[in-house]
Amino acid sequence: MRQTAQKTGTLGQSDVSPVKRLLLKHPRDAFESEAAIDRQWRKLNYLGRPDFSRAMDEYDRWVELLEGFDIELHFLPRQEDVGLDSLYTRDASIVCNKGIILCNMGKAERRNEPSAQEAAFRALGVPIHGAVTGSGRVEGGDVAWLDEHTPAIARGYRTNDEGIRQVRELMGDCIDEMIIVPLPHWRGPNDVFHLMSFLSPIDTDLALVYSPLLPVPFRETLLSRAMELIEVPDSEFDTLGCNVLAVAPRRCIMPAGNPRTRARLEKAEVEVSEFEGKEISIKGGGGPTCLSRPFLRG
C-alpha cells in the first residue's frame, strides 16, 4: 500500500494540484544588504548585480500575487551561513507523501540551505523524511512530478547518480517509477540550469517546454503519456519563459516579458498571471518555480 499524506500535510507529489502551503524567503533576509550583494553576486554567477531596493519591491508584489490565490505563506528567517541564492527555496528540498527530503546541494555556496529549511519545517510541524548525504548531490529544481507517482529527475552538474539513488530509495513505495533525464552540457557547470529550466508542468496532460534542450527520449516519454507540449520560443528562453509555477491545474504565474509564451498558454485555456522579476528572477536565473517551495498541494 502506498504511503498517504501526513495529517500535518505534505501532499507534494504533484506540480500542478492547488498549492495550499508555500515556503518562501524574502530578499531582505536572503540578500540582507547592499554589502552582502557586492560580496556575492559575481561569485554566484548572477547575470547582473541585483538592486536591493527594487528586489524588495518586486518581491512584495510577488507575495501579493500569491496571496490572491489563497495560499498559506511561510517565510524563512535571515541566517548568516547562507547567501543570496537562498531566495530560491525550491532547490534545497523535495516533497513526497512521506515528508520532506532534504537535498545535498551541487553548488558548494548553497550547502547550508537544506539545514536552514529543516529547522523551518520542523518548527511548522512538517515531517522530515530523510536527507541526501555523503557524495550524493541533488537540487530540488532537478525534480518534477509528471503524475502523482512518477517523478522525473535530472542527471546533470547539480544532481549526480548517487543523489538520484538516494532519492529513489527514500521515496520507496511512494512512487511507481522514476524517470531519469540526462541534461546537456549547455553553458557548462557554472550555469544555473536544472530540469525545470526547460520543463514546467501546467496540468496532468499539459507542460510548457523548451524543446531544443529536451533529450529526445524524455520528449518522447512526455508525448507517450498523452501530454500536450507548449513550446517556448527561442527569444523567450533567457527571460525565463519556461519557468512557470502552476498554482492549480491550468492556473499559473510566469515572469513578465514573455508575451509569445503567454499567448500560447492562453490559447491552451490556461489562466496566466505575471510578476515583474528583473531583480529577483532574471539576474539570478530563478523564476517562480525556483522562488517557491510548495509543501502542501491538494
GUFIZA-185925 format. One record per residue: x, y, z of N, C-alpha, C, O in turn; residue in one letter. Coordinates in steps of 0.001 Angstrom, whole numbers, padded with zeros to 6 digits, always signed. Example, Ala and Ser with C-alpha at 12.3 -4.5 7.8 and 13.67 -1.06 7.14 Angstrom:
GUFIZA-185925
+013190-005690+007800+012300-004500+007800+013200-003300+007800+014236-003319+008465a +012850-002250+007080+013670-001060+007140+012900+000030+007870+013409+001138+008039s 
This chain:
GUFIZA-185925
+000855-001199+000000+000000+000000+000000+000884+001240+000000+001855+001318+000753m +000545+002212-000849+001336+003437-000910+001126+004272+000339+000068+004247+000969r +002184+005021+000675+002108+005945+001812+001141+007077+001480+001207+007658+000397q +000244+007389+002413-000687+008501+002212-000144+009752+002882+000787+009689+003684t -000736+010879+002544-000242+012153+003069-000398+012215+004587-001386+011731+005139a +000579+012809+005247+000512+013002+006683-000622+013973+007013-000983+014822+006199q -001181+013833+008226-002232+014752+008658-001712+016181+008727-002460+017131+008499k -000414+016333+009044+000142+017672+009101+000294+018263+007703+000425+019477+007549t +000276+017406+006688+000181+017887+005328+001489+018021+004601+002171+019038+004724g +001852+016998+003838+002953+017128+002892+002587+016407+001614+003380+015628+001085t +001391+016664+001115+000986+016071-000142+001698+016845-001252+001177+017832-001772l +002873+016387-001595+003684+017143-002543+003916+016435-003842+004681+016923-004673g +003281+015290-004058+003584+014503-005245+002787+014988-006447+002129+014213-007141q +002868+016280-006667+002254+016933-007822+002937+018280-007999+003360+018913-007031s +003036+018700-009242+003478+020064-009513+002366+020889-010137+002610+021976-010661d +001119+020360-010078+000019+021092-010705-001229+021202-009834-002060+022073-010089v -001396+020358-008816-002598+020468-007997-002545+021748-007172-001466+022319-007010s -003681+022219-006641-003721+023524-005976-002734+023639-004817-002689+022776-003940p -001947+024713-004823-000988+024968-003752-001734+025463-002521-002535+026395-002597v -001460+024828-001388-002065+025220-000112-001069+025921+000816-001410+026906+001471k +000169+025406+000868+001186+025989+001752+002494+026101+000972+002833+025245+000154r +003217+027187+001254+004376+027531+000429+005474+028098+001314+005213+028917+002195l +006709+027654+001074+007857+028189+001784+008596+029176+000888+008925+028867-000258l +008853+030370+001426+009479+031464+000688+010619+032061+001505+010791+031749+002683l +011389+032924+000856+012362+033727+001592+012444+035101+000949+012730+035224-000242k +012195+036111+001729+012185+037481+001225+013625+037951+000979+014522+037582+001737h +013865+038761-000066+015227+039246-000303+015795+040102+000825+017014+040239+000927p +014946+040683+001674+015507+041429+002811+016277+040480+003723+017186+040903+004437r +015907+039171+003699+016590+038182+004521+017576+037337+003731+018543+036831+004300d +017351+037172+002421+018292+036418+001588+019455+037298+001138+020613+036888+001207a +019141+038516+000677+020177+039440+000203+020819+040197+001365+022015+040490+001336f +020035+040506+002367+020453+041143+003620+020864+042600+003482+020357+043452+004212e +021786+042907+002546+022299+044276+002474+022992+044499+001139+023303+043553+000415s +023225+045763+000831+023990+046099-000379+025394+045494-000316+025918+045023-001326e +025997+045509+000872+027349+044979+001022+027384+043475+000754+028320+042977+000128a +026366+042752+001229+026317+041310+001001+026148+041005-000488+026749+040063-001006a +025331+041800-001169+025166+041631-002614+026497+041848-003319+026874+041064-004191i +027214+042907-002947+028512+043200-003561+029494+042040-003382+030270+041745-004291d +029468+041390-002239+030409+040308-001954+030105+039045-002768+031011+038278-003095r +028825+038836-003092+028434+037511-003563+028017+037394-005026+028186+036329-005619q +027482+038444-005619+026749+038225-006863+027634+037706-007999+027181+036884-008796w +028854+038158-008089+029742+037649-009149+030127+036198-008891+030113+035375-009807r +030468+035889-007654+030867+034524-007296+029745+033532-007558+029997+032377-007901k +028513+033980-007397+027353+033118-007616+026901+033102-009077+025895+032473-009406l +027631+033782-009944+027363+033781-011389+026022+034413-011759+025352+033974-012694n +025641+035455-011005+024457+036214-011397+024750+036964-012697+025892+037327-012976y +023713+037184-013474+023882+037887-014743+024142+039373-014547+024705+040029-015422l +023741+039893-013420+023957+041302-013094+023781+041497-011599+023255+040621-010911g +024214+042629-011102+024088+042913-009679+022647+043274-009333+022117+044244-009876r +021995+042514-008438+020633+042880-008050+020588+044213-007319+021448+044513-006491p +019586+044997-007636+019325+046236-006911+018478+045870-005688+017358+045379-005828d +019017+046111-004496+018384+045650-003257+016982+046230-003079+016038+045492-002797f +016843+047522-003239+015558+048174-003026+014515+047691-004037+013382+047379-003668s +014901+047632-005299+013965+047168-006328+013600+045707-006124+012458+045309-006355r +014570+044909-005692+014296+043496-005442+013227+043343-004360+012328+042512-004489a +013321+044134-003307+012323+044048-002239+010949+044475-002740+009943+043869-002373m +010894+045512-003575+009617+045948-004134+009021+044870-005044+007827+044578-004976d +009873+044278-005902+009387+043210-006784+008843+042040-005955+007798+041470-006270e +009563+041707-004910+009157+040558-004107+007843+040822-003372+007015+039922-003238y +007655+042041-002901+006387+042376-002253+005217+042204-003219+004146+041748-002820d +005417+042569-004494+004364+042378-005487+004122+040887-005760+002987+040457-005965r +005214+040109-005756+005127+038658-005939+004321+038028-004789+003484+037155-005021w +004573+038467-003573+003841+037961-002415+002357+038325-002508+001497+037493-002222v +002060+039547-002900+000665+039967-003063-000047+039089-004085-001208+038724-003902e +000657+038756-005158+000080+037892-006186-000237+036516-005610-001323+035985-005844l +000692+035937-004866+000473+034627-004258-000686+034653-003270-001479+033714-003213l -000783+035723-002496-001867+035831-001521-003236+035836-002205-004231+035414-001616e -003281+036311-003437-004532+036313-004181-005048+034936-004532-006214+034774-004893g -004163+033922-004424-004573+032538-004688-004905+031783-003404-005054+030562-003418f -005021+032508-002303-005402+031924-001016-004418+030837-000589-004815+029756-000155d -003133+031142-000720-002066+030230-000328-001519+030670+001033-001309+031860+001267i -001294+029712+001917-000689+029999+003214+000822+030122+003022+001482+029164+002620e +001357+031288+003307+002761+031575+003034+003581+031526+004327+003155+032017+005373l +004765+030920+004227+005690+030839+005353+007055+031313+004871+007481+030977+003766h +007738+032092+005702+008984+032719+005277+010168+032237+006115+010110+032206+007345f +011236+031866+005421+012479+031526+006094+013091+032786+006705+013008+033860+006109l +013702+032670+007884+014327+033836+008510+015711+034104+007929+016257+033279+007196p +016262+035246+008258+017650+035565+007913+018582+034595+008629+018364+034248+009789r +019619+034164+007921+020583+033242+008513+021959+033552+007944+022116+033709+006733q +022957+033641+008821+024274+034120+008415+025025+033174+007496+025829+033631+006684e +024790+031866+007593+025606+030921+006836+025005+030508+005499+025420+029507+004915d +024033+031269+005010+023511+031081+003656+023620+032410+002914+023859+033450+003527v +023442+032374+001586+023664+033578+000805+022490+033998-000043+021343+033650+000237g +022793+034755-001090+021765+035310-001974+020858+034230-002547+019647+034423-002659l +021454+033077-002913+020691+032025-003575+019631+031394-002686+018763+030681-003189d +019676+031636-001377+018642+031078-000507+017269+031662-000824+016251+031169-000338s +017245+032714-001641+015983+033257-002154+015202+032193-002920+013972+032204-002940l +015945+031264-003557+015334+030257-004439+015078+028984-003634+015884+028054-003641y +013939+028963-002940+013674+027958-001918+013376+026569-002476+013453+025591-001732t +013046+026454-003739+012730+025128-004290+013924+024178-004183+013752+022982-003949r +015117+024707-004352+016270+023855-004615+016772+023069-003419+017464+022068-003608d +016463+023467-002215+017059+022834-001033+016257+021660-000498+016692+021008+000451a +015096+021369-001079+014276+020273-000559+013384+019705-001651+013128+020338-002676s +012922+018487-001392+011970+017789-002248+010833+017347-001338+011056+017059-000162i +009625+017293-001869+008476+016885-001072+007883+015607-001644+007618+015522-002844v +007674+014617-000790+006909+013433-001179+005888+013163-000079+005871+013864+000933c +005043+012164-000261+003970+011938+000705+004466+011455+002060+003710+011459+003031n +005731+011037+002138+006290+010632+003419+006859+011810+004195+007147+011688+005386k +007023+012946+003533+007561+014127+004189+008597+014822+003338+008677+014596+002130g +009385+015662+003965+010412+016446+003284+011688+015619+003126+012150+014983+004073i +012244+015637+001922+013572+015089+001672+014512+016277+001503+014346+017089+000593i +015489+016367+002381+016452+017465+002316+017509+017162+001259+018044+016055+001203l +017799+018141+000434+018766+017960-000642+020201+018109-000121+020427+018522+001016c +021140+017771-000964+022559+017995-000714+023061+018731-001945+023226+018133-003008n +023302+020023-001803+023394+020913-002945+024637+020664-003800+025734+020450-003284m +024436+020697-005117+025548+020578-006035+026389+021835-006116+027565+021775-006472g +025801+022967-005790+026508+024241-005787+027056+024470-004388+026293+024636-003437k +028387+024479-004263+029028+024489-002947+028572+025654-002079+028430+025502-000865a +028341+026813-002684+027952+028006-001925+026568+027863-001283+026176+028693-000463e +025824+026803-001657+024466+026631-001148+024347+025467-000152+023234+025077+000201r +025453+024921+000296+025431+023692+001088+024670+023817+002405+024181+022812+002921r +024558+025010+002957+023894+025170+004261+022387+025399+004155+021699+025444+005175n +021875+025541+002952+020451+025846+002799+019526+024713+003270+018514+025003+003907e +019830+023431+002983+018925+022381+003461+018750+022363+004975+017635+022158+005454p +019812+022570+005736+019671+022559+007198+018824+023738+007673+018092+023617+008656s +018918+024872+006986+018076+026018+007332+016604+025694+007085+015741+026054+007885a +016323+025014+005978+014940+024622+005699+014455+023560+006689+013296+023571+007103q +015345+022651+007059+014956+021624+008034+014432+022268+009310+013389+021869+009828e +015148+023256+009813+014717+023923+011042+013351+024570+010866+012511+024519+011765a +013133+025179+009703+011849+025843+009453+010716+024832+009363+009651+025045+009942a +010930+023741+008646+009877+022730+008514+009557+022089+009861+008391+021849+010173f +010570+021817+010647+010314+021220+011970+009502+022182+012839+008612+021758+013577r +009808+023465+012750+009051+024452+013526+007593+024508+013096+006712+024821+013896a +007346+024204+011832+005976+024194+011310+005265+022867+011554+004083+022731+011236l +005971+021890+012112+005375+020582+012355+005305+019708+011122+004534+018748+011085g +006096+020024+010113+006111+019247+008874+007162+018152+009004+008308+018454+009338v +006815+016896+008755+007763+015810+008970+008935+015834+007998+008764+016109+006811p +010120+015545+008509+011317+015371+007696+011490+013873+007477+011682+013124+008434i +011423+013438+006232+011506+012012+005937+012944+011527+005822+013236+010380+006160h +013834+012372+005357+015217+011948+005187+016029+013016+004484+015551+014119+004220g +017272+012660+004188+018177+013623+003558+019138+012894+002633+019516+011749+002881a +019521+013569+001573+020584+013093+000691+021913+013443+001359+022123+014585+001769v +022797+012476+001468+024017+012667+002241+025249+012176+001488+025151+011652+000378t +026411+012357+002114+027667+011842+001575+027995+012434+000225+027922+013647+000033g +028355+011577-000709+028724+012035-002049+027523+012306-002941+027672+012787-004064s +026328+011996-002437+025123+012263-003220+024855+013748-003348+024998+014498-002383g +024467+014172-004542+024118+015567-004803+022773+015615-005511+022565+014940-006519r +021859+016421-004972+020541+016638-005593+020107+018057-005292+020291+018543-004176v +019525+018732-006290+018872+020024-006077+017417+019922-006518+017097+019266-007509e +016549+020581-005765+015108+020444-005981+014622+020876-007346+013598+020385-007822g +015347+021796-007991+014963+022225-009327+015146+021152-010379+014700+021307-011516g +015806+020057-010002+016006+018937-010917+014944+017858-010766+015057+016798-011382d +013911+018104-009957+012863+017110-009720+011503+017701-010076+011142+018777-009600v +010760+017000-010905+009404+017432-011283+008493+016210-011317+008878+015141-011791a +007278+016391-010805+006301+015292-010803+005506+015314-012112+004872+016315-012446w +005548+014199-012846+004752+014077-014072+003337+013616-013755+002386+013990-014441l +003203+012807-012715+001903+012483-012137+002150+012135-010675+003279+012245-010195d +001123+011722-009974+001207+011547-008528+002247+010513-008109+002745+010564-006985e +002581+009577-008996+003508+008503-008635+004700+008406-009570+005379+007380-009604h +004966+009482-010344+006063+009435-011312+006863+010732-011276+006486+011713-011916t +007962+010739-010531+008854+011889-010614+009845+011746-011760+010302+010646-012072p +010169+012873-012379+011302+012937-013298+012433+013620-012545+012204+014601-011837a +013654+013109-012691+014801+013700-012005+015960+013796-012981+016280+012838-013685i +016579+014956-013012+017638+015218-013982+018986+014769-013443+019288+014921-012259a +019787+014212-014341+021198+013924-014030+022039+014976-014734+022143+014989-015960r +022630+015848-013947+023401+016933-014536+024538+017328-013626+025051+016503-012869g +024937+018592-013693+026045+019067-012866+025643+019273-011407+026504+019260-010528y +024347+019464-011134+023901+019725-009760+023350+018469-009069+023253+018422-007842r +022997+017469-009853+022391+016241-009333+023133+015054-009932+023192+014907-011153t +023706+014198-009067+024514+013092-009584+023838+011738-009370+022749+011654-008802n +024507+010681-009836+023918+009339-009791+023654+008885-008360+022612+008291-008084d +024583+009156-007448+024393+008744-006062+023233+009501-005421+022474+008926-004640e +023092+010762-005738+021951+011520-005230+020634+010951-005728+019677+010826-004964g +020584+010608-006999+019373+010016-007575+019053+008686-006896+017895+008401-006589i +020083+007877-006667+019868+006590-005996+019252+006794-004619+018317+006089-004238r +019780+007762-003875+019257+008004-002526+017820+008518-002554+017005+008112-001726q +017503+009398-003487+016136+009905-003582+015172+008771-003926+014090+008679-003345v +015559+007912-004864+014712+006773-005216+014452+005896-003984+013324+005466-003744r +015510+005638-003211+015379+004803-002021+014484+005473-000974+013654+004811-000350e +014652+006780-000784+013841+007496+000204+012373+007541-000197+011498+007424+000661l +012092+007705-001469+010693+007762-001915+010024+006399-001816+008824+006312-001552m +010789+005339-002025+010272+003987-001818+008955+003722-002510+008818+003915-003718g +007965+003267-001709+006687+002887-002312+005773+004082-002570+004608+003899-002924d +006285+005304-002398+005513+006483-002818+005401+006560-004337+004497+007209-004863c +006315+005901-005039+006365+006054-006493+006278+004707-007190+006611+003664-006626i +005817+004765-008444+005795+003578-009302+007073+003483-010121+007622+002398-010314d +007537+004625-010598+008772+004666-011376+009388+006053-011231+008721+007018-010857e +010681+006124-011539+011389+007393-011561+012036+007514-012940+012751+006613-013379m +011785+008620-013612+012318+008835-014958+013579+009693-014847+013532+010825-014364i +014696+009143-015297+015973+009848-015241+016160+010630-016536+016018+010083-017629i +016481+011914-016401+016628+012796-017558+018074+013300-017620+018457+014144-016810v +018883+012803-018559+020256+013302-018670+020270+014715-019253+019681+014967-020305p +020948+015631-018561+020985+017017-019015+022147+017246-019977+023183+016590-019865l +021980+018180-020929+023097+018551-021796+024095+019440-021048+023775+020019-020010p +025296+019532-021591+026321+020417-021026+025840+021864-021050+026103+022620-020114h +025148+022248-022097+024584+023590-022304+025649+024654-022077+026592+024737-022864w +025540+025467-021039+026515+026536-020813+027544+026191-019737+028250+027067-019237r +027620+024920-019391+028672+024467-018503+028276+024349-017040+027163+024717-016664g +029181+023838-016215+028861+023526-014816+028561+024735-013948+027967+024577-012882p +028942+025925-014355+028690+027106-013530+027361+027780-013839+026982+028739-013166n +026653+027292-014843+025389+027913-015229+024273+027493-014277+024347+026436-013651d +023251+028317-014173+022053+027967-013411+021150+027162-014340+020415+027729-015148v +021207+025853-014221+020500+025003-015182+019989+023755-014472+020765+022962-013940f +018669+023600-014478+018004+022459-013859+016990+021867-014843+016749+022418-015918h +016411+020747-014454+015321+020162-015237+014215+021184-015467+013673+021284-016567l +013882+021943-014420+012777+022884-014544+013186+024181-015232+012407+025133-015280m +014404+024221-015763+014773+025315-016660+014084+025157-018015+013841+026143-018711s +013768+023900-018388+013153+023676-019702+011874+022848-019634+011373+022397-020664f +011344+022647-018430+010082+021921-018255+009301+022534-017112+009822+022666-016005l +008050+022911-017366+007143+023353-016309+005804+022653-016496+005074+022977-017433s +005457+021695-015625+004119+021086-015710+003047+022141-015445+003165+022957-014531p +002002+022103-016266+000888+023046-016149-000396+022337-015732-001240+022914-015046i -000535+021091-016151-001660+020228-015795-001172+018799-015975-000059+018580-016454d -001983+017835-015600-001556+016447-015740-001339+016055-017191-000633+015088-017478t -001944+016804-018107-001801+016485-019529-001243+017659-020336-001431+017733-021551d -000558+018574-019650-000060+019775-020323+001242+020235-019668+001341+020309-018443l +002232+020542-020494+003502+021048-019966+004057+022109-020890+003853+022074-022104a +004762+023048-020294+005494+024070-021035+006933+023579-021158+007543+023181-020165l +007479+023606-022384+008820+023055-022605+009630+023951-023529+009090+024734-024310v +010940+023806-023412+011857+024380-024391+012529+023199-025080+013531+022671-024598y +011966+022794-026214+012362+021547-026860+013814+021469-027312+014367+020370-027320s +014478+022586-027696+015886+022442-028081+016772+021833-026994+017840+021307-027306p +016359+021892-025733+017145+021303-024654+016540+020017-024102+017100+019423-023180l +015414+019579-024643+014788+018345-024179+015519+017140-024769+015601+017033-025992l +016053+016231-023954+016593+014991-024507+015494+014246-025276+014351+014182-024825p +015839+013697-026410+014840+013050-027264+014065+011966-026525+012839+011953-026624v +014705+011051-025786+013919+010017-025089+012924+010606-024090+011819+010085-023937p +013310+011693-023407+012396+012291-022444+011233+012973-023150+010092+012883-022696f +011510+013652-024252+010420+014275-025016+009442+013208-025504+008226+013395-025460r +009986+012103-025963+009130+011005-026421+008330+010420-025258+007182+010017-025439e +008925+010372-024070+008205+009890-022899+007023+010793-022581+005923+010310-022311t +007246+012108-022611+006152+013043-022345+005019+012861-023349+003849+012840-022968l +005356+012730-024613+004338+012559-025652+003615+011219-025503+002414+011126-025757l +004345+010186-025092+003719+008866-024925+002716+008855-023777+001849+007984-023703s +002844+009826-022891+001909+009953-021771+000721+010845-022134-000029+011289-021265r +000568+011096-023430-000530+011931-023951-000477+013338-023369-001509+013948-023090a +000739+013844-023191+000914+015187-022655+001103+016173-023804+001986+016003-024645m +000272+017192-023827+000426+018255-024820+001587+019147-024398+001698+019518-023229e +002447+019487-025348+003620+020303-025058+003462+021680-025686+003271+021797-026896l +003542+022712-024873+003536+024089-025359+004986+024545-025473+005739+024492-024502i +005365+024989-026652+006761+025307-026927+007087+026768-026593+006384+027686-027017e +008156+026961-025832+008670+028294-025551+009580+028711-026702+010483+027956-027062v +009372+029890-027292+010230+030319-028405+011642+030642-027942+011868+030970-026777p +012591+030545-028870+013996+030822-028548+014175+032186-027883+014962+032334-026948d +013440+033172-028374+013622+034544-027899+013179+034744-026457+013502+035769-025857s +012439+033779-025878+011919+033943-024515+012472+032918-023529+011994+032814-022400e +013478+032166-023959+014074+031209-023030+014927+031925-021987+014816+031630-020797f +015767+032852-022410+016654+033543-021467+015908+034479-020529+016442+034862-019488d +014687+034851-020880+013863+035672-019991+012939+034798-019141+011921+035260-018624t +013319+033520-019009+012668+032551-018118+011225+032267-018503+010375+032016-017650l +010964+032312-019824+009619+031998-020298+009194+030582-019997+007999+030285-019980g +010165+029687-019754+009833+028291-019483+009745+027990-017999+009451+026855-017621c +009989+028966-017157+009944+028758-015713+008633+029319-015186+008530+030510-014893n +007638+028458-015069+006274+028876-014753+005749+028029-013602+005868+026804-013626v +005175+028669-012607+004636+027975-011446+003138+027735-011622+002365+028683-011762l +002735+026477-011615+001309+026131-011610+000811+026191-010171+001262+025420-009324a -000111+027097-009894-000697+027182-008556-001951+026331-008446-002476+026122-007352v -002425+025845-009578-003557+024932-009685-003559+024452-011137-002874+025045-011971a -004305+023401-011464-004336+022965-012858-004749+024098-013796-005815+024695-013647p -003872+024379-014769-004105+025400-015797-004286+026806-015221-004944+027653-015825r -003703+027042-014062-003592+028383-013484-002129+028567-013107-001592+027792-012316r -001488+029570-013657-000049+029659-013439+000421+031104-013317-000275+032054-013676c +001644+031220-012789+002324+032509-012646+003621+032429-013437+004367+031455-013336i +003882+033478-014235+005095+033490-015048+005765+034853-014977+005120+035837-014613m +007046+034927-015318+007709+036230-015345+007165+037099-016477+006885+036600-017567p +007018+038378-016222+006598+039312-017270+007680+039395-018338+008850+039105-018086a +007263+039797-019535+008217+039975-020621+008331+038788-021552+009295+038683-022311g +007354+037888-021504+007339+036711-022371+005980+036605-023075+005239+035650-022839n +005645+037581-023941+004297+037658-024490+003927+036494-025403+002768+036079-025427p +004881+035965-026145+004554+034859-027053+004242+033583-026265+003321+032839-026604r +005015+033347-025221+004734+032179-024383+003390+032332-023693+002611+031382-023621t +003119+033529-023185+001832+033748-022522+000676+033502-023499-000318+032872-023139r +000805+033992-024716-000260+033813-025706-000494+032332-025990-001634+031900-026161a +000586+031557-026040+000437+030122-026307-000227+029413-025131-001025+028497-025329r +000094+029825-023926-000574+029260-022758-002062+029597-022766-002904+028728-022538l -002371+030839-023026-003777+031248-023018-004563+030576-024140-005755+030309-023983e -003914+030302-025261-004577+029569-026341-004960+028165-025887-005938+027595-026368k -004182+027613-024958-004478+026298-024395-005411+026399-023183-005550+025443-022421a -006045+027556-023010-007025+027801-021948-006389+027753-020556-006969+027229-019605e -005186+028313-020468-004501+028442-019189-004668+029868-018687-004466+030820-019441v -005033+030021-017430-005133+031341-016802-003744+031770-016355-003106+031074-015565e -003273+032899-016847-001902+033325-016613-001875+034625-015807-002576+035585-016128v -001055+034636-014756-000739+035865-014026+000755+036129-014184+001543+035198-014348s +001138+037406-014134+002532+037769-014318+003055+038582-013142+002294+039241-012434e +004361+038521-012951+005013+039395-011980+006308+039917-012600+006900+039276-013467f +006727+041069-012147+007972+041678-012618+009127+041076-011827+009146+041151-010599e +010093+040479-012527+011155+039781-011811+012555+040082-012295+013423+039209-012253g +012794+041301-012755+014125+041624-013277+015207+041445-012222+016295+040957-012526k +014917+041835-010984+015920+041777-009926+015923+040423-009209+016987+039892-008892e +014739+039866-008955+014656+038644-008155+014688+037375-008999+014900+036289-008461i +014483+037488-010299+014448+036295-011145+015507+036303-012243+016380+035435-012274s +015432+037281-013142+016286+037273-014329+017772+037291-013956+018553+036515-014506i +018165+038160-013037+019594+038295-012716+020154+037051-012040+021319+036705-012239k +019336+036382-011248+019793+035175-010564+019427+033894-011276+019800+032809-010831g +018695+034005-012386+018325+032821-013160+017278+031949-012499+017232+030745-012750g +016424+032539-011646+015426+031745-010941+014035+032328-011062+013749+033382-010494g +013169+031654-011796+011796+032116-011985+010888+031706-010842+011371+031360-009764g +009575+031736-011057+008623+031489-009966+008695+030094-009360+008440+029942-008165p +009037+029060-010148+009187+027749-009513+010382+027754-008573+010331+027146-007504t +011457+028434-008958+012659+028489-008112+012406+029285-006835+012933+028943-005777c +011602+030343-006929+011331+031224-005796+010421+030594-004748+010208+031192-003694l +009885+029418-005002+008845+028866-004136+009061+027378-003884+009448+026636-004787s +008808+026951-002658+008802+025535-002320+007409+025155-001798+007157+025250-000596r +006504+024727-002688+005210+024225-002210+005430+022980-001349+006167+022076-001741p +004784+022934-000164+004900+021722+000635+003556+021166+001059+003488+020244+001872f +002490+021721+000513+001176+021108+000607+000391+021497-000635+000165+022678-000900l -000012+020511-001374-000903+020692-002530-002066+019717-002374-001951+018682-001718r -003165+020069-002982-004272+019131-002952-005611+019817-003058-006648+019153-003046g 
